[in-house]
Amino acid sequence: MKPDILDIHVIGHGLTATLERERNGEFLFTYRTDARTEISLTMPLKDTPDHFQRLPPVLETSLPEGALLEAIFEKLGKGIRLTDDFGILKLVGRNLVGRLAVVLSGEPIDPPDPFPANEHLLHILRSHNSRELVTRAMVGLAERTGLSGVLPKTFAMSSERETRVAIPAGKYILKTESQEYPGICVVEEVCMTACRKAGLGVPETILSDDGKSLLVKRFDLGEEGDRYGFEDFCALSGRSRKEKYDSSYEAVIKILSLFSTEPKKDIRIFFRFFALMHLLKNGDAHLKNFGMLYPSRENVRLSPVYDMVSTTPFLRKDTPALTFAGKRSWLGTRKLVAFGIEQCGLTENEALSSVRECMEGIGETIPFLRDLYSRHPSESVARTLQIFEVSSKPERSSLSFSGHRNSKKGT
């Protein structure tokens, strides 16, 4: 095995390419002569190698961030540097989101006995200390988990015979709240529910009994265990994960237009997400929280919603993650309709109908949110309830179809 050469497998298509770290710190990427498919929508098959100054963007998609990256560093100490993306990829590469697996050159992608059993998943969901249990599992499996994001999270696998926190072939992602953001799993659960009721594709979610952890079904795995390609918009725009806030929602639409095999449909779906993002005050919809999902190059679509959370209950002065028209500001209903018409190609009636359906979805979620608040009271959940109540008021949607063109302010 060569420590500075990694094999890149496309699951279902075999060993596809290699990545070598050169002495100058740059990277040499080479497709094998027998490669059957590309590793990224932005990296077509070719006979000649490519040089990169940093990891190819598609390999950054699942690199750990936040609590998980800190757990890796704490566990391995001098064995790894937080800035060593290549070294981190060597650790987590077997278990990336999507259809790629990355291992040291010559190693198999399936270890014979990958991970010991941890706490049972059902026990975690039904316990009164799920945060402690999930955090313990995350620390134990940190260096083997390919997941990005700020919240502590790890892969979870369930089966009829046993239920445990584990990483290989995990069908779920298990998250827990951090001390900095108490109540955030309850908030994510109700925001995802509102998206579902508003007609967006949303994976299955299960909130733990104590409200401190959330189980989310992975959408990059098919029912028969097949793996779908997944690339976030940082990768598709050629940006590093450190640049996830350095873009605009106009750029998101351009990426959809370029890569989706059904761009008109996906842009309409994105508009509904964009409306909900503003109505729910989600200030974390950055480039890594949008992605394209594809079972094949001929079927590339906007992924289901993930990481939809109202952020202003935690950060009172938060603003949108990306710019629109050069600004980061929340849009009122009239300006949302204008965005749908001018940026997404919708008619006035279509845009207004979509916004109304989003508001109705929020309103239909309020009884569920009130019930969760009665069981898991916190300041952040109370603020989220206020956002839901304001954003679902019928009078906010009483707009004339032609009124947006002369309006200088959102309602």
FISE-547364 format. One record per residue (C-alpha): residue in one letter; x, y, z. Coordinates in steps of 0.5 Angstrom, whole numbers, plus 500, padded with zeros to 3 digits. Layout:
<tormis>
<tormi lodren="A" u="X" v="Y" w="Z"/>
...
</tormis>
This chain:
<tormis>
<tormi lodren="M" u="500" v="500" w="500"/>
<tormi lodren="K" u="503" v="507" w="498"/>
<tormi lodren="P" u="501" v="512" w="503"/>
<tormi lodren="D" u="500" v="518" w="499"/>
<tormi lodren="I" u="496" v="514" w="493"/>
<tormi lodren="L" u="489" v="513" w="494"/>
<tormi lodren="D" u="484" v="509" w="490"/>
<tormi lodren="I" u="477" v="512" w="488"/>
<tormi lodren="H" u="472" v="507" w="487"/>
<tormi lodren="V" u="465" v="508" w="484"/>
<tormi lodren="I" u="461" v="503" w="488"/>
<tormi lodren="G" u="457" v="499" w="483"/>
<tormi lodren="H" u="462" v="501" w="477"/>
<tormi lodren="G" u="469" v="498" w="481"/>
<tormi lodren="L" u="476" v="502" w="481"/>
<tormi lodren="T" u="475" v="508" w="477"/>
<tormi lodren="A" u="481" v="513" w="479"/>
<tormi lodren="T" u="487" v="514" w="483"/>
<tormi lodren="L" u="489" v="521" w="487"/>
<tormi lodren="E" u="496" v="522" w="489"/>
<tormi lodren="R" u="499" v="527" w="493"/>
<tormi lodren="E" u="505" v="530" w="490"/>
<tormi lodren="R" u="512" v="532" w="494"/>
<tormi lodren="N" u="510" v="539" w="493"/>
<tormi lodren="G" u="503" v="538" w="496"/>
<tormi lodren="E" u="499" v="538" w="490"/>
<tormi lodren="F" u="495" v="532" w="487"/>
<tormi lodren="L" u="495" v="528" w="481"/>
<tormi lodren="F" u="488" v="525" w="479"/>
<tormi lodren="T" u="488" v="520" w="474"/>
<tormi lodren="Y" u="482" v="516" w="471"/>
<tormi lodren="R" u="484" v="508" w="470"/>
<tormi lodren="T" u="484" v="506" w="463"/>
<tormi lodren="D" u="478" v="501" w="464"/>
<tormi lodren="A" u="474" v="506" w="468"/>
<tormi lodren="R" u="467" v="505" w="466"/>
<tormi lodren="T" u="464" v="512" w="469"/>
<tormi lodren="E" u="466" v="519" w="472"/>
<tormi lodren="I" u="467" v="520" w="479"/>
<tormi lodren="S" u="464" v="527" w="478"/>
<tormi lodren="L" u="459" v="531" w="474"/>
<tormi lodren="T" u="464" v="536" w="473"/>
<tormi lodren="M" u="470" v="531" w="471"/>
<tormi lodren="P" u="469" v="527" w="465"/>
<tormi lodren="L" u="473" v="521" w="463"/>
<tormi lodren="K" u="479" v="523" w="460"/>
<tormi lodren="D" u="486" v="519" w="458"/>
<tormi lodren="T" u="491" v="524" w="461"/>
<tormi lodren="P" u="491" v="526" w="468"/>
<tormi lodren="D" u="489" v="532" w="472"/>
<tormi lodren="H" u="493" v="537" w="477"/>
<tormi lodren="F" u="489" v="540" w="483"/>
<tormi lodren="Q" u="492" v="545" w="488"/>
<tormi lodren="R" u="487" v="542" w="493"/>
<tormi lodren="L" u="483" v="536" w="493"/>
<tormi lodren="P" u="478" v="535" w="487"/>
<tormi lodren="P" u="471" v="539" w="490"/>
<tormi lodren="V" u="467" v="532" w="489"/>
<tormi lodren="L" u="472" v="529" w="494"/>
<tormi lodren="E" u="471" v="535" w="499"/>
<tormi lodren="T" u="463" v="534" w="499"/>
<tormi lodren="S" u="463" v="529" w="505"/>
<tormi lodren="L" u="469" v="531" w="509"/>
<tormi lodren="P" u="467" v="532" w="516"/>
<tormi lodren="E" u="466" v="539" w="519"/>
<tormi lodren="G" u="465" v="542" w="526"/>
<tormi lodren="A" u="464" v="537" w="532"/>
<tormi lodren="L" u="466" v="531" w="528"/>
<tormi lodren="L" u="472" v="534" w="525"/>
<tormi lodren="E" u="474" v="536" w="532"/>
<tormi lodren="A" u="472" v="529" w="535"/>
<tormi lodren="I" u="477" v="526" w="530"/>
<tormi lodren="F" u="483" v="531" w="532"/>
<tormi lodren="E" u="482" v="530" w="539"/>
<tormi lodren="K" u="482" v="522" w="538"/>
<tormi lodren="L" u="488" v="522" w="534"/>
<tormi lodren="G" u="492" v="528" w="537"/>
<tormi lodren="K" u="498" v="529" w="533"/>
<tormi lodren="G" u="496" v="523" w="528"/>
<tormi lodren="I" u="492" v="528" w="524"/>
<tormi lodren="R" u="492" v="536" w="522"/>
<tormi lodren="L" u="485" v="539" w="522"/>
<tormi lodren="T" u="488" v="542" w="515"/>
<tormi lodren="D" u="490" v="536" w="512"/>
<tormi lodren="D" u="484" v="534" w="508"/>
<tormi lodren="F" u="488" v="529" w="504"/>
<tormi lodren="G" u="489" v="525" w="511"/>
<tormi lodren="I" u="482" v="526" w="513"/>
<tormi lodren="L" u="480" v="523" w="507"/>
<tormi lodren="K" u="484" v="517" w="508"/>
<tormi lodren="L" u="480" v="516" w="514"/>
<tormi lodren="V" u="473" v="517" w="512"/>
<tormi lodren="G" u="474" v="515" w="505"/>
<tormi lodren="R" u="470" v="508" w="506"/>
<tormi lodren="N" u="464" v="512" w="508"/>
<tormi lodren="L" u="462" v="518" w="504"/>
<tormi lodren="V" u="455" v="520" w="502"/>
<tormi lodren="G" u="454" v="518" w="495"/>
<tormi lodren="R" u="457" v="513" w="491"/>
<tormi lodren="L" u="464" v="514" w="492"/>
<tormi lodren="A" u="469" v="510" w="496"/>
<tormi lodren="V" u="476" v="512" w="497"/>
<tormi lodren="V" u="482" v="508" w="500"/>
<tormi lodren="L" u="489" v="507" w="501"/>
<tormi lodren="S" u="492" v="504" w="494"/>
<tormi lodren="G" u="491" v="497" w="494"/>
<tormi lodren="E" u="486" v="496" w="500"/>
<tormi lodren="P" u="479" v="493" w="499"/>
<tormi lodren="I" u="473" v="498" w="500"/>
<tormi lodren="D" u="469" v="493" w="505"/>
<tormi lodren="P" u="473" v="491" w="511"/>
<tormi lodren="P" u="471" v="484" w="514"/>
<tormi lodren="D" u="469" v="486" w="521"/>
<tormi lodren="P" u="468" v="494" w="520"/>
<tormi lodren="F" u="466" v="497" w="527"/>
<tormi lodren="P" u="464" v="494" w="534"/>
<tormi lodren="A" u="457" v="494" w="536"/>
<tormi lodren="N" u="455" v="501" w="540"/>
<tormi lodren="E" u="449" v="503" w="543"/>
<tormi lodren="H" u="442" v="500" w="540"/>
<tormi lodren="L" u="439" v="506" w="536"/>
<tormi lodren="L" u="432" v="504" w="539"/>
<tormi lodren="H" u="435" v="505" w="546"/>
<tormi lodren="I" u="438" v="512" w="544"/>
<tormi lodren="L" u="431" v="514" w="541"/>
<tormi lodren="R" u="427" v="512" w="547"/>
<tormi lodren="S" u="432" v="515" w="552"/>
<tormi lodren="H" u="432" v="521" w="556"/>
<tormi lodren="N" u="440" v="522" w="555"/>
<tormi lodren="S" u="440" v="521" w="547"/>
<tormi lodren="R" u="445" v="527" w="546"/>
<tormi lodren="E" u="450" v="524" w="551"/>
<tormi lodren="L" u="449" v="517" w="547"/>
<tormi lodren="V" u="450" v="520" w="540"/>
<tormi lodren="T" u="456" v="524" w="542"/>
<tormi lodren="R" u="459" v="518" w="545"/>
<tormi lodren="A" u="458" v="514" w="539"/>
<tormi lodren="M" u="460" v="520" w="534"/>
<tormi lodren="V" u="467" v="520" w="538"/>
<tormi lodren="G" u="468" v="513" w="538"/>
<tormi lodren="L" u="467" v="513" w="530"/>
<tormi lodren="A" u="469" v="520" w="528"/>
<tormi lodren="E" u="475" v="518" w="524"/>
<tormi lodren="R" u="471" v="513" w="520"/>
<tormi lodren="T" u="465" v="518" w="518"/>
<tormi lodren="G" u="464" v="522" w="512"/>
<tormi lodren="L" u="459" v="527" w="514"/>
<tormi lodren="S" u="459" v="535" w="514"/>
<tormi lodren="G" u="456" v="540" w="518"/>
<tormi lodren="V" u="456" v="543" w="524"/>
<tormi lodren="L" u="451" v="539" w="529"/>
<tormi lodren="P" u="454" v="532" w="532"/>
<tormi lodren="K" u="452" v="527" w="527"/>
<tormi lodren="T" u="454" v="520" w="525"/>
<tormi lodren="F" u="451" v="514" w="520"/>
<tormi lodren="A" u="446" v="509" w="524"/>
<tormi lodren="M" u="444" v="503" w="521"/>
<tormi lodren="S" u="438" v="499" w="523"/>
<tormi lodren="S" u="436" v="492" w="522"/>
<tormi lodren="E" u="431" v="487" w="524"/>
<tormi lodren="R" u="436" v="483" w="528"/>
<tormi lodren="E" u="439" v="488" w="531"/>
<tormi lodren="T" u="439" v="496" w="532"/>
<tormi lodren="R" u="446" v="500" w="533"/>
<tormi lodren="V" u="450" v="506" w="531"/>
<tormi lodren="A" u="454" v="504" w="526"/>
<tormi lodren="I" u="457" v="507" w="520"/>
<tormi lodren="P" u="458" v="502" w="514"/>
<tormi lodren="A" u="452" v="502" w="509"/>
<tormi lodren="G" u="448" v="506" w="514"/>
<tormi lodren="K" u="441" v="508" w="512"/>
<tormi lodren="Y" u="440" v="513" w="517"/>
<tormi lodren="I" u="444" v="520" w="519"/>
<tormi lodren="L" u="443" v="521" w="527"/>
<tormi lodren="K" u="444" v="528" w="529"/>
<tormi lodren="T" u="444" v="531" w="536"/>
<tormi lodren="E" u="444" v="538" w="539"/>
<tormi lodren="S" u="450" v="541" w="541"/>
<tormi lodren="Q" u="450" v="546" w="548"/>
<tormi lodren="E" u="451" v="552" w="543"/>
<tormi lodren="Y" u="444" v="550" w="540"/>
<tormi lodren="P" u="439" v="547" w="545"/>
<tormi lodren="G" u="433" v="545" w="542"/>
<tormi lodren="I" u="435" v="545" w="534"/>
<tormi lodren="C" u="433" v="538" w="533"/>
<tormi lodren="V" u="426" v="540" w="535"/>
<tormi lodren="V" u="426" v="546" w="530"/>
<tormi lodren="E" u="429" v="542" w="525"/>
<tormi lodren="E" u="424" v="536" w="525"/>
<tormi lodren="V" u="418" v="542" w="525"/>
<tormi lodren="C" u="422" v="545" w="519"/>
<tormi lodren="M" u="422" v="539" w="515"/>
<tormi lodren="T" u="415" v="537" w="517"/>
<tormi lodren="A" u="413" v="544" w="514"/>
<tormi lodren="C" u="417" v="543" w="507"/>
<tormi lodren="R" u="414" v="536" w="507"/>
<tormi lodren="K" u="407" v="539" w="508"/>
<tormi lodren="A" u="409" v="544" w="503"/>
<tormi lodren="G" u="410" v="539" w="497"/>
<tormi lodren="L" u="417" v="538" w="497"/>
<tormi lodren="G" u="421" v="532" w="497"/>
<tormi lodren="V" u="423" v="530" w="504"/>
<tormi lodren="P" u="427" v="524" w="507"/>
<tormi lodren="E" u="424" v="521" w="513"/>
<tormi lodren="T" u="425" v="524" w="520"/>
<tormi lodren="I" u="424" v="521" w="527"/>
<tormi lodren="L" u="425" v="525" w="533"/>
<tormi lodren="S" u="428" v="522" w="539"/>
<tormi lodren="D" u="423" v="522" w="545"/>
<tormi lodren="D" u="427" v="527" w="549"/>
<tormi lodren="G" u="427" v="531" w="543"/>
<tormi lodren="K" u="435" v="532" w="543"/>
<tormi lodren="S" u="437" v="527" w="537"/>
<tormi lodren="L" u="434" v="526" w="530"/>
<tormi lodren="L" u="434" v="521" w="526"/>
<tormi lodren="V" u="434" v="522" w="518"/>
<tormi lodren="K" u="434" v="517" w="513"/>
<tormi lodren="R" u="439" v="517" w="507"/>
<tormi lodren="F" u="437" v="519" w="500"/>
<tormi lodren="D" u="443" v="517" w="497"/>
<tormi lodren="L" u="441" v="510" w="498"/>
<tormi lodren="G" u="436" v="506" w="494"/>
<tormi lodren="E" u="431" v="501" w="497"/>
<tormi lodren="E" u="436" v="495" w="494"/>
<tormi lodren="G" u="442" v="498" w="497"/>
<tormi lodren="D" u="444" v="501" w="491"/>
<tormi lodren="R" u="448" v="508" w="491"/>
<tormi lodren="Y" u="446" v="514" w="488"/>
<tormi lodren="G" u="451" v="520" w="486"/>
<tormi lodren="F" u="451" v="526" w="490"/>
<tormi lodren="E" u="455" v="532" w="489"/>
<tormi lodren="D" u="453" v="539" w="493"/>
<tormi lodren="F" u="453" v="545" w="490"/>
<tormi lodren="C" u="460" v="547" w="493"/>
<tormi lodren="A" u="463" v="541" w="489"/>
<tormi lodren="L" u="459" v="543" w="482"/>
<tormi lodren="S" u="461" v="550" w="482"/>
<tormi lodren="G" u="469" v="548" w="483"/>
<tormi lodren="R" u="469" v="552" w="490"/>
<tormi lodren="S" u="472" v="549" w="497"/>
<tormi lodren="R" u="467" v="548" w="503"/>
<tormi lodren="K" u="471" v="554" w="506"/>
<tormi lodren="E" u="467" v="558" w="500"/>
<tormi lodren="K" u="460" v="555" w="502"/>
<tormi lodren="Y" u="458" v="562" w="503"/>
<tormi lodren="D" u="461" v="566" w="498"/>
<tormi lodren="S" u="456" v="565" w="492"/>
<tormi lodren="S" u="449" v="567" w="491"/>
<tormi lodren="Y" u="442" v="564" w="490"/>
<tormi lodren="E" u="442" v="567" w="482"/>
<tormi lodren="A" u="448" v="562" w="482"/>
<tormi lodren="V" u="444" v="556" w="485"/>
<tormi lodren="I" u="439" v="557" w="479"/>
<tormi lodren="K" u="445" v="557" w="474"/>
<tormi lodren="I" u="448" v="551" w="477"/>
<tormi lodren="L" u="441" v="547" w="476"/>
<tormi lodren="S" u="440" v="550" w="469"/>
<tormi lodren="L" u="447" v="547" w="468"/>
<tormi lodren="F" u="447" v="540" w="471"/>
<tormi lodren="S" u="440" v="538" w="472"/>
<tormi lodren="T" u="437" v="533" w="467"/>
<tormi lodren="E" u="430" v="536" w="468"/>
<tormi lodren="P" u="432" v="544" w="469"/>
<tormi lodren="K" u="425" v="547" w="469"/>
<tormi lodren="K" u="422" v="542" w="474"/>
<tormi lodren="D" u="428" v="543" w="479"/>
<tormi lodren="I" u="428" v="550" w="478"/>
<tormi lodren="R" u="421" v="550" w="480"/>
<tormi lodren="I" u="422" v="546" w="486"/>
<tormi lodren="F" u="428" v="550" w="488"/>
<tormi lodren="F" u="423" v="556" w="488"/>
<tormi lodren="R" u="419" v="553" w="493"/>
<tormi lodren="F" u="425" v="551" w="498"/>
<tormi lodren="F" u="427" v="559" w="497"/>
<tormi lodren="A" u="420" v="561" w="499"/>
<tormi lodren="L" u="420" v="556" w="505"/>
<tormi lodren="M" u="427" v="559" w="507"/>
<tormi lodren="H" u="425" v="566" w="507"/>
<tormi lodren="L" u="419" v="564" w="511"/>
<tormi lodren="L" u="422" v="560" w="516"/>
<tormi lodren="K" u="428" v="564" w="517"/>
<tormi lodren="N" u="433" v="559" w="515"/>
<tormi lodren="G" u="440" v="563" w="515"/>
<tormi lodren="D" u="444" v="557" w="513"/>
<tormi lodren="A" u="442" v="555" w="506"/>
<tormi lodren="H" u="449" v="555" w="503"/>
<tormi lodren="L" u="452" v="552" w="497"/>
<tormi lodren="K" u="453" v="545" w="501"/>
<tormi lodren="N" u="446" v="545" w="503"/>
<tormi lodren="F" u="444" v="544" w="496"/>
<tormi lodren="G" u="446" v="538" w="492"/>
<tormi lodren="M" u="444" v="534" w="486"/>
<tormi lodren="L" u="443" v="526" w="486"/>
<tormi lodren="Y" u="443" v="522" w="481"/>
<tormi lodren="P" u="443" v="514" w="480"/>
<tormi lodren="S" u="446" v="515" w="473"/>
<tormi lodren="R" u="448" v="521" w="468"/>
<tormi lodren="E" u="442" v="521" w="465"/>
<tormi lodren="N" u="438" v="522" w="471"/>
<tormi lodren="V" u="441" v="528" w="475"/>
<tormi lodren="R" u="436" v="532" w="479"/>
<tormi lodren="L" u="436" v="536" w="485"/>
<tormi lodren="S" u="436" v="532" w="492"/>
<tormi lodren="P" u="431" v="532" w="497"/>
<tormi lodren="V" u="431" v="537" w="502"/>
<tormi lodren="Y" u="436" v="537" w="508"/>
<tormi lodren="D" u="439" v="541" w="514"/>
<tormi lodren="M" u="433" v="546" w="513"/>
<tormi lodren="V" u="433" v="549" w="520"/>
<tormi lodren="S" u="430" v="556" w="522"/>
<tormi lodren="T" u="436" v="560" w="525"/>
<tormi lodren="T" u="434" v="566" w="527"/>
<tormi lodren="P" u="431" v="563" w="534"/>
<tormi lodren="F" u="438" v="562" w="535"/>
<tormi lodren="L" u="442" v="567" w="532"/>
<tormi lodren="R" u="437" v="573" w="532"/>
<tormi lodren="K" u="440" v="577" w="527"/>
<tormi lodren="D" u="442" v="572" w="522"/>
<tormi lodren="T" u="441" v="573" w="515"/>
<tormi lodren="P" u="441" v="569" w="509"/>
<tormi lodren="A" u="447" v="565" w="507"/>
<tormi lodren="L" u="448" v="567" w="500"/>
<tormi lodren="T" u="446" v="573" w="497"/>
<tormi lodren="F" u="440" v="575" w="492"/>
<tormi lodren="A" u="441" v="582" w="488"/>
<tormi lodren="G" u="448" v="583" w="492"/>
<tormi lodren="K" u="444" v="583" w="498"/>
<tormi lodren="R" u="443" v="578" w="504"/>
<tormi lodren="S" u="436" v="580" w="507"/>
<tormi lodren="W" u="430" v="577" w="508"/>
<tormi lodren="L" u="425" v="577" w="502"/>
<tormi lodren="G" u="417" v="579" w="504"/>
<tormi lodren="T" u="412" v="575" w="500"/>
<tormi lodren="R" u="411" v="580" w="494"/>
<tormi lodren="K" u="419" v="580" w="493"/>
<tormi lodren="L" u="419" v="572" w="493"/>
<tormi lodren="V" u="413" v="572" w="488"/>
<tormi lodren="A" u="418" v="577" w="484"/>
<tormi lodren="F" u="424" v="572" w="485"/>
<tormi lodren="G" u="419" v="566" w="482"/>
<tormi lodren="I" u="417" v="570" w="476"/>
<tormi lodren="E" u="424" v="574" w="474"/>
<tormi lodren="Q" u="429" v="569" w="476"/>
<tormi lodren="C" u="425" v="562" w="476"/>
<tormi lodren="G" u="421" v="563" w="470"/>
<tormi lodren="L" u="414" v="562" w="473"/>
<tormi lodren="T" u="408" v="566" w="472"/>
<tormi lodren="E" u="405" v="570" w="477"/>
<tormi lodren="N" u="400" v="565" w="478"/>
<tormi lodren="E" u="405" v="560" w="479"/>
<tormi lodren="A" u="409" v="564" w="484"/>
<tormi lodren="L" u="404" v="566" w="488"/>
<tormi lodren="S" u="401" v="559" w="488"/>
<tormi lodren="S" u="407" v="556" w="491"/>
<tormi lodren="V" u="408" v="561" w="496"/>
<tormi lodren="R" u="401" v="560" w="499"/>
<tormi lodren="E" u="402" v="553" w="499"/>
<tormi lodren="C" u="409" v="554" w="503"/>
<tormi lodren="M" u="405" v="558" w="508"/>
<tormi lodren="E" u="399" v="553" w="508"/>
<tormi lodren="G" u="404" v="548" w="510"/>
<tormi lodren="I" u="407" v="552" w="515"/>
<tormi lodren="G" u="400" v="553" w="518"/>
<tormi lodren="E" u="399" v="546" w="518"/>
<tormi lodren="T" u="405" v="544" w="522"/>
<tormi lodren="I" u="403" v="549" w="528"/>
<tormi lodren="P" u="399" v="544" w="532"/>
<tormi lodren="F" u="405" v="539" w="531"/>
<tormi lodren="L" u="410" v="544" w="533"/>
<tormi lodren="R" u="405" v="546" w="539"/>
<tormi lodren="D" u="405" v="539" w="542"/>
<tormi lodren="L" u="413" v="539" w="541"/>
<tormi lodren="Y" u="414" v="545" w="545"/>
<tormi lodren="S" u="409" v="543" w="550"/>
<tormi lodren="R" u="414" v="536" w="551"/>
<tormi lodren="H" u="420" v="540" w="550"/>
<tormi lodren="P" u="420" v="547" w="552"/>
<tormi lodren="S" u="425" v="552" w="550"/>
<tormi lodren="E" u="427" v="559" w="548"/>
<tormi lodren="S" u="429" v="557" w="541"/>
<tormi lodren="V" u="422" v="553" w="540"/>
<tormi lodren="A" u="418" v="558" w="543"/>
<tormi lodren="R" u="421" v="563" w="538"/>
<tormi lodren="T" u="420" v="558" w="532"/>
<tormi lodren="L" u="413" v="558" w="534"/>
<tormi lodren="Q" u="413" v="565" w="533"/>
<tormi lodren="I" u="416" v="565" w="526"/>
<tormi lodren="F" u="411" v="559" w="524"/>
<tormi lodren="E" u="405" v="563" w="526"/>
<tormi lodren="V" u="407" v="570" w="523"/>
<tormi lodren="S" u="409" v="566" w="516"/>
<tormi lodren="S" u="403" v="562" w="516"/>
<tormi lodren="K" u="398" v="568" w="517"/>
<tormi lodren="P" u="393" v="568" w="511"/>
<tormi lodren="E" u="393" v="576" w="510"/>
<tormi lodren="R" u="401" v="575" w="508"/>
<tormi lodren="S" u="398" v="572" w="502"/>
<tormi lodren="S" u="393" v="577" w="500"/>
<tormi lodren="L" u="397" v="580" w="494"/>
<tormi lodren="S" u="395" v="582" w="487"/>
<tormi lodren="F" u="398" v="578" w="481"/>
<tormi lodren="S" u="400" v="585" w="478"/>
<tormi lodren="G" u="402" v="588" w="484"/>
<tormi lodren="H" u="409" v="586" w="485"/>
<tormi lodren="R" u="412" v="590" w="479"/>
<tormi lodren="N" u="411" v="596" w="483"/>
<tormi lodren="S" u="412" v="594" w="490"/>
<tormi lodren="K" u="419" v="597" w="493"/>
<tormi lodren="K" u="418" v="593" w="499"/>
<tormi lodren="G" u="416" v="586" w="501"/>
<tormi lodren="T" u="410" v="585" w="506"/>
</tormis>
